[in-house]
C-alpha cells in the first residue's frame, strides 16, 4: 500500500469527523461522490450457527447524495428539534485499513468508529460504535467517499435518533 495514498485517505476520514463535530454539514456533503450509497444495516441477535448477525435487508437508513442533502437542509430549519440545545458531537475513527480495489482510482477502507453526543447539561451521553466499510475514490484531484456501510456493534441502539450520522 502506497503510504501517501493511505495518509491522504486517513486525513479524509479525520477531516470528515471534524466537519461533523463542528456542524459544517455543507462541507461534509462535498466529501461524497454524486453516486454515493450511504447505509446502515440492522444488527440482530441470533445464534452463531444461524449465520451473520447483520441483516442487509433491514436498514436504519439507506441514503443517496440527494437524500443526504435533504437531511442536511432539514437540520438548518427552525423546527429541527433534534438540533435544539445544539448537541455536542465527537466522532472518533481508528483502526483504518486501506486496500486497493479492481479500480485504480478507488480503495476499500475499513475503520472503526465511536460517536459520542451530549446535550445541554444532561449527564447522559449517547454513544454509537462499530465498524465502517467505505469505498474511497480519487475524483478530479480530491479523495471522496463513494460508498459507506456502517455496522453498529449493538443490536439495540441507546440513542434518541441517528442525526449524529446525518
C-alpha positions as CSV (number, residue, x, y, z in Angstrom):
1,X,0.0,0.0,0.0
2,X,1.3,3.4,-1.0
3,X,1.9,5.3,2.3
4,X,1.0,8.6,0.7
5,X,-2.4,7.3,-0.5
6,X,-3.0,5.8,2.9
7,X,-2.2,9.0,4.7
8,X,-4.4,11.0,2.3
9,X,-7.4,8.7,2.9
10,X,-6.9,8.7,6.7
11,X,-6.8,12.5,6.5
12,X,-10.1,12.5,4.6
13,X,-11.7,10.4,7.4
14,X,-10.3,12.7,10.1
15,X,-11.4,15.8,8.3
16,X,-14.9,14.3,7.9
17,X,-15.1,13.8,11.7
18,X,-14.0,17.4,12.3
19,X,-16.7,18.7,9.9
20,X,-19.4,16.7,11.6
21,X,-18.2,17.7,15.1
22,X,-18.4,21.4,14.1
23,X,-21.8,21.1,12.2
24,X,-20.3,22.1,8.9
25,X,-22.7,19.9,7.1
26,X,-22.5,21.6,3.7
27,X,-18.7,21.0,3.6
28,X,-19.3,17.4,4.8
29,X,-21.6,16.7,1.8
30,X,-18.8,17.8,-0.5
31,X,-16.8,14.8,0.7
32,X,-19.1,12.4,-1.1
33,X,-19.4,11.4,-4.8
34,X,-22.6,12.2,-6.6
35,X,-23.3,8.4,-6.8
36,X,-22.7,7.7,-3.1
37,X,-24.5,4.9,-1.3
38,X,-24.6,5.5,2.5
39,X,-26.3,2.8,4.5
40,X,-26.6,1.4,8.0
41,X,-28.0,-2.2,8.2
42,X,-29.5,-3.5,11.3
43,X,-27.6,-5.9,13.6
44,X,-29.8,-8.6,15.1
45,X,-29.2,-11.1,17.9
46,X,-29.1,-14.7,16.7
47,X,-27.3,-17.8,17.4
48,X,-23.8,-18.1,15.9
49,X,-24.8,-21.1,13.7
50,X,-27.7,-19.1,12.2
51,X,-25.2,-17.0,10.1
52,X,-24.4,-13.4,10.1
53,X,-25.9,-11.1,12.7
54,X,-26.2,-8.2,10.2
55,X,-29.5,-8.1,8.3
56,X,-28.7,-6.5,5.0
57,X,-32.5,-6.3,4.2
58,X,-33.3,-4.2,7.2
59,X,-31.6,-0.8,7.5
60,X,-31.7,2.2,9.8
61,X,-31.0,4.3,6.7
62,X,-30.1,3.8,3.0
63,X,-29.2,7.2,1.6
64,X,-28.1,8.8,-1.7
65,X,-26.4,12.1,-2.2
66,X,-29.8,13.7,-2.8
67,X,-31.4,12.3,0.4
68,X,-28.3,13.3,2.4
69,X,-28.7,16.9,1.0
70,X,-32.4,16.9,2.2
71,X,-31.3,15.7,5.6
72,X,-28.7,18.5,5.9
73,X,-31.3,21.1,4.8
74,X,-33.7,19.8,7.4
75,X,-31.2,20.4,10.1
76,X,-31.0,24.0,9.3
77,X,-34.7,24.9,9.7
78,X,-36.0,26.3,13.0
79,X,-38.3,23.3,13.5
80,X,-35.4,20.8,13.6
81,X,-36.0,19.8,17.2
82,X,-33.1,17.4,17.1
83,X,-30.7,20.3,16.8
84,X,-32.3,22.4,19.6
85,X,-30.0,22.8,22.5
86,X,-27.3,22.0,20.0
87,X,-25.8,18.7,20.7
88,X,-22.1,18.4,21.0
89,X,-20.6,15.6,19.0
90,X,-17.3,13.8,18.9
91,X,-16.6,11.4,16.0
92,X,-13.6,9.1,16.5
93,X,-12.1,7.0,13.7
94,X,-9.5,4.3,14.3
95,X,-8.1,1.0,13.0
96,X,-8.0,2.3,9.4
97,X,-7.1,-0.4,6.9
98,X,-6.8,0.7,3.2
99,X,-6.8,-1.9,0.4
100,X,-6.7,-1.5,-3.4
101,X,-9.8,-2.5,-5.5
102,X,-10.2,-3.5,-9.1
103,X,-10.4,0.2,-9.9
104,X,-7.0,2.1,-9.9
105,X,-8.7,5.2,-8.5
106,X,-10.7,3.6,-5.8
107,X,-9.8,1.9,-2.4
108,X,-11.7,-0.2,0.1
109,X,-11.3,1.3,3.5
110,X,-12.3,-0.4,6.8
111,X,-12.3,1.5,10.0
112,X,-13.8,1.5,13.5
113,X,-15.9,4.4,14.7
114,X,-17.1,5.8,18.0
115,X,-19.6,8.7,18.1
116,X,-20.4,10.5,21.4
117,X,-23.2,13.1,21.7
118,X,-24.0,15.2,24.7
119,X,-26.9,17.7,25.0
120,X,-27.0,20.7,27.2
121,X,-26.4,19.8,30.9
122,X,-27.8,16.3,30.5
123,X,-25.4,13.9,32.2
124,X,-26.4,11.1,29.8
125,X,-24.2,10.7,26.7
126,X,-25.3,8.9,23.6
127,X,-22.8,6.6,22.1
128,X,-22.8,4.6,19.0
129,X,-19.8,2.5,17.9
130,X,-19.0,-0.1,15.3
131,X,-17.2,-0.7,12.0
132,X,-17.4,1.0,8.7
133,X,-16.7,-0.2,5.2
134,X,-16.0,2.6,2.7
135,X,-15.1,2.9,-0.9
136,X,-13.0,6.0,-1.4
137,X,-12.4,7.3,-4.9
138,X,-10.0,9.9,-6.3
139,X,-12.1,12.3,-8.3
140,X,-10.7,15.4,-10.0
141,X,-7.7,15.6,-7.7
142,X,-9.7,15.0,-4.5
143,X,-10.5,12.0,-2.4
144,X,-14.2,11.4,-1.9
145,X,-16.4,8.8,-0.2
146,X,-18.2,6.8,-2.9
147,X,-19.9,4.3,-0.6
148,X,-20.3,3.7,3.1
149,X,-21.8,0.9,5.2
150,X,-21.9,1.4,9.0
151,X,-22.4,-1.6,11.1
152,X,-23.1,-0.8,14.8
153,X,-22.0,-3.3,17.5
154,X,-25.2,-3.1,19.4
155,X,-28.4,-4.8,18.4
156,X,-30.4,-2.2,20.4
157,X,-29.4,1.4,19.9
158,X,-29.4,3.6,23.0
159,X,-29.9,7.0,21.3
160,X,-32.9,9.1,20.6
161,X,-32.1,9.5,16.9
162,X,-29.4,8.9,14.4
163,X,-28.8,12.6,13.4
164,X,-25.2,12.2,14.6
165,X,-24.6,10.3,11.3
166,X,-26.8,12.6,9.3
